[in-house]
Amino acid sequence: AGRVEVPRSVTAVLGQDVVLPCRYRAQEQEQVVQVTWLKRGPGAVAAEVAVLNPQHGEHVQEAFAGRVLRHGHGGLEDGAILLRN
């Protein structure tokens, strides 16, 4: 299988936008069909933030609407998102 590449940490400035990068290095014959972003909460509980799907479009949970946007372009091998403010 391919591998997911993400930085070990991302620095954000309060009140400014930040990009959360995520790249998938696919092997031959692999295709990314969906990217799901989760937010870890207390006790390792994860909440869905956004789902990126080329067939069904992008879906951002209501709590994050207007604040989370897809940042990558083209195929989902670049599944980066932008967090606003």
Secondary structure, DSSP 4 states (H G I P E B T S, - for coil): --EEE--S-----TTS-EEE--EEEPPTT-----EEEEEE-GGG-EEEEEEEETTTEEEE-GGGTTTEEE---SSTTB--EEE--
